[in-house]
Amino acid sequence: MTQNDAPTLHDTIVIGGGAAGLSAALMLGRARRDTLVIDVGSPRNRFADHMHGVLGNEGTPPDELLRRGREEAAGYGVRTIPGTVATVTDVRAASRWASPTATSSARVRSSSRRA
Ligand SMILES: Cc1cc2nc3c(=O)[nH]c(=O)nc-3n(C[C@H](O)[C@H](O)[C@H](O)COP(=O)(O)OP(=O)(O)OC[C@H]3O[C@@H](n4cnc5c(N)ncnc54)[C@H](O)[C@@H]3O)c2cc1C
């Protein structure tokens, strides 16, 4: 393994940048956790033109809500990248990668392919 192949460590990797994932990422960012969101970009309501019943967002296009969410999370240092997470592997045993204080670590393999 070369220096360039070395894995990047994050406090948290959120799989999926829908409303749930971005909400979690926002709070993690506020808590100063180094957080990465990997999102393939297919939220379940992607076929709806407008959303309803979310306070302050009556009639907002769903993709606009997510755009705002990514922007708000980015304000706390959260980075969102496109990709599909294919596997998550526990790497606690691989002590070379895991922080000695980490209670759980994961090696995430993602591709940049969008759905
Ligand atoms: C047609 C329709 C209309 C709706 N209208 C409303 C409404 O008006 N008001 C309302 O409150 N709710 C509405 N909902 C419900 C709302 O869409 C869901 O509650 C909300 O989208 C759930 O958010 P989520 O983040 O859990 O999942 P999602 O929005 O589905 O987001 C999950 C994200 O994770 C990504 N992902 C999944 N697996 C991977 C992977 N392995 N690697 C990388 N990324 C991945 C997906 O591509 C997606 O971007 C509607 C739902 C539908 C289907």
PDBQT file of the ligand as one rigid body, heavy atoms in Angstrom, charges set to zero:
ROOT
HETATM    1  C1  LIG A 201     -43.873  10.038  -3.434  1.00  0.00    +0.000 C 
HETATM    2  C2  LIG A 201     -43.533  10.449  -2.024  1.00  0.00    +0.000 A 
HETATM    3  C3  LIG A 201     -43.958  11.669  -1.527  1.00  0.00    +0.000 A 
HETATM    4  C4  LIG A 201     -43.657  12.062  -0.223  1.00  0.00    +0.000 A 
HETATM    5  N1  LIG A 201     -44.110  13.263   0.245  1.00  0.00    +0.000 NA
HETATM    6  C5  LIG A 201     -43.837  13.637   1.503  1.00  0.00    +0.000 A 
HETATM    7  C6  LIG A 201     -44.307  14.893   2.017  1.00  0.00    +0.000 A 
HETATM    8  O1  LIG A 201     -44.988  15.642   1.330  1.00  0.00    +0.000 OA
HETATM    9  N2  LIG A 201     -43.989  15.224   3.290  1.00  0.00    +0.000 N 
HETATM   10  C7  LIG A 201     -43.253  14.387   4.091  1.00  0.00    +0.000 A 
HETATM   11  O2  LIG A 201     -42.999  14.752   5.226  1.00  0.00    +0.000 OA
HETATM   12  N3  LIG A 201     -42.789  13.194   3.632  1.00  0.00    +0.000 NA
HETATM   13  C8  LIG A 201     -43.071  12.802   2.385  1.00  0.00    +0.000 A 
HETATM   14  N4  LIG A 201     -42.622  11.594   1.923  1.00  0.00    +0.000 N 
HETATM   15  C9  LIG A 201     -41.804  10.776   2.813  1.00  0.00    +0.000 C 
HETATM   16  C10 LIG A 201     -40.341  11.260   2.760  1.00  0.00    +0.000 C 
HETATM   17  O3  LIG A 201     -39.916  11.226   1.417  1.00  0.00    +0.000 OA
HETATM   18  C11 LIG A 201     -39.464  10.331   3.610  1.00  0.00    +0.000 C 
HETATM   19  O4  LIG A 201     -39.950  10.346   4.946  1.00  0.00    +0.000 OA
HETATM   20  C12 LIG A 201     -38.010  10.795   3.604  1.00  0.00    +0.000 C 
HETATM   21  O5  LIG A 201     -37.528  10.900   2.288  1.00  0.00    +0.000 OA
HETATM   22  C13 LIG A 201     -37.180   9.789   4.370  1.00  0.00    +0.000 C 
HETATM   23  O6  LIG A 201     -35.869  10.291   4.405  1.00  0.00    +0.000 OA
HETATM   24  P1  LIG A 201     -34.636   9.302   4.504  1.00  0.00    +0.000 P 
HETATM   25  O7  LIG A 201     -33.416  10.142   4.591  1.00  0.00    +0.000 OA
HETATM   26  O8  LIG A 201     -34.880   8.280   5.581  1.00  0.00    +0.000 OA
HETATM   27  O9  LIG A 201     -34.639   8.424   3.151  1.00  0.00    +0.000 OA
HETATM   28  P2  LIG A 201     -34.491   8.925   1.645  1.00  0.00    +0.000 P 
HETATM   29  O10 LIG A 201     -35.106  10.262   1.427  1.00  0.00    +0.000 OA
HETATM   30  O11 LIG A 201     -34.980   7.789   0.794  1.00  0.00    +0.000 OA
HETATM   31  O12 LIG A 201     -32.921   9.118   1.450  1.00  0.00    +0.000 OA
HETATM   32  C14 LIG A 201     -32.032   8.035   1.484  1.00  0.00    +0.000 C 
HETATM   33  C15 LIG A 201     -30.793   8.454   0.697  1.00  0.00    +0.000 C 
HETATM   34  O13 LIG A 201     -29.765   7.483   0.898  1.00  0.00    +0.000 OA
HETATM   35  C16 LIG A 201     -29.220   7.126  -0.359  1.00  0.00    +0.000 C 
HETATM   36  N5  LIG A 201     -28.683   5.757  -0.239  1.00  0.00    +0.000 N 
HETATM   37  C17 LIG A 201     -29.364   4.625   0.051  1.00  0.00    +0.000 A 
HETATM   38  N6  LIG A 201     -28.517   3.589   0.089  1.00  0.00    +0.000 NA
HETATM   39  C18 LIG A 201     -27.278   4.081  -0.186  1.00  0.00    +0.000 A 
HETATM   40  C19 LIG A 201     -25.989   3.491  -0.301  1.00  0.00    +0.000 A 
HETATM   41  N7  LIG A 201     -25.775   2.185  -0.126  1.00  0.00    +0.000 N 
HETATM   42  N8  LIG A 201     -24.917   4.299  -0.582  1.00  0.00    +0.000 NA
HETATM   43  C20 LIG A 201     -25.108   5.635  -0.768  1.00  0.00    +0.000 A 
HETATM   44  N9  LIG A 201     -26.327   6.243  -0.660  1.00  0.00    +0.000 NA
HETATM   45  C21 LIG A 201     -27.387   5.475  -0.385  1.00  0.00    +0.000 A 
HETATM   46  C22 LIG A 201     -30.409   7.239  -1.324  1.00  0.00    +0.000 C 
HETATM   47  O14 LIG A 201     -29.988   7.372  -2.649  1.00  0.00    +0.000 OA
HETATM   48  C23 LIG A 201     -31.067   8.518  -0.808  1.00  0.00    +0.000 C 
HETATM   49  O15 LIG A 201     -30.467   9.671  -1.367  1.00  0.00    +0.000 OA
HETATM   50  C24 LIG A 201     -42.916  11.183   0.620  1.00  0.00    +0.000 A 
HETATM   51  C25 LIG A 201     -42.465   9.945   0.112  1.00  0.00    +0.000 A 
HETATM   52  C26 LIG A 201     -42.771   9.574  -1.181  1.00  0.00    +0.000 A 
HETATM   53  C27 LIG A 201     -42.287   8.247  -1.699  1.00  0.00    +0.000 C 
ENDROOT
TORSDOF 0
